[in-house]
């Protein structure tokens, strides 16, 4: 269409006429009709909201899914070779009464 329009009106006006949509060619008209008929066909065949419902059905599991309870395990305290800590420093509870701040 650009070549055809530019032969009579010049390249600037031909470009505007070609891409504005105001003067569609036969191929553009056929594409527009096909798109419109496909949209109408899709609207008639699928009820509103069914696409999202179908997507949810595909993403969500169909049966109840249960996760196994994690097994418990005892973790032993780590030893750091070459580091000696005073006895009772790593006790589970804080000292009672709490130490007083000196100074």
N, C-alpha and C positions, 0 to 999 in steps of 0.2 A: 504494500500500500504506500509506503514511503516513496518508492521510486515512481509509482503511478501519479501520486499527488504532486511530487516535486516537478514533474514535467510541465505542469500548468501553472502552479502557484509559487514556486520557489521552495528552497529547502526548509526555511523557518516555518512557514505556514503549513507545509507538508508534514513536518514533524509534529506540530500541534494537532493537526487533523488526524494523523495516524494514531497518536497515543492518548488523545483526549477521551475517546470513547463515544464522541458525538457522531462520527462517521464510521461505524464498524463495517468491515468487509464481510463477504459471504462466509468465510471460515470463522471469523469472530462471532457472527450471528449463530452459526451452527453450534459452536462451543457453548455459547450462552444458553441456547435452548436445551442442550444436553445436560448441562449443570442444573438448570431449573427443574427438568424432569426427574433427575436423580434425587434432588432435594425433596421434591414432592413425593417420590416413591419411598424414600427413607422415612419421611414424616408419617405416611400412612401405615407403614409396616411396623414401626416401633412406637409404642406409647411413650409419652414424656417420662423421663426419669429412668427408663428401663436400661439405658446404657450404663448409668452409674450403679444400678442394682446388679447388673450382670458383672461388672468389674469387681464389685464387692464379693460376689459369690466366688469369683475366680481367685481372689486374694485371701479370703478367710478360709480356715480349715472347715471341712464339713462335719467332722466329729469332734467330740470334746477332746481337747489335748491336755494331757497332764504331764507335768515335769517330775522326774524322780527327785526324792528328797536327797540333798547332798549328804554324803557320808561324813561323819565327824572324824577328826584325827587329832591326836595330841601332838602339840608342837613343843619340842624340847628347847630349852634356852640355848642360844648360840654361845659358843665359846670363842673368845678372841685370843689366839696365842700371843704371848708376850705382854698381855695386859692383865694386871692384877687389880682387882677391886676389893675394897674393904668388905669384910663379912657383914651381911645385913643391908648392904647398899641397894641391892635389887630385890628387896622384900616386896610382897604384894600390897601391903597396907602402909600408909604414911606413918611416921612416928607419932605417938601420942604421949604427952602433949607435943604440939609442933615446936620445933626448935626456935629459940628466941634469937632475935637479931642482935648481934653485939656490935657496938660502935656507932 
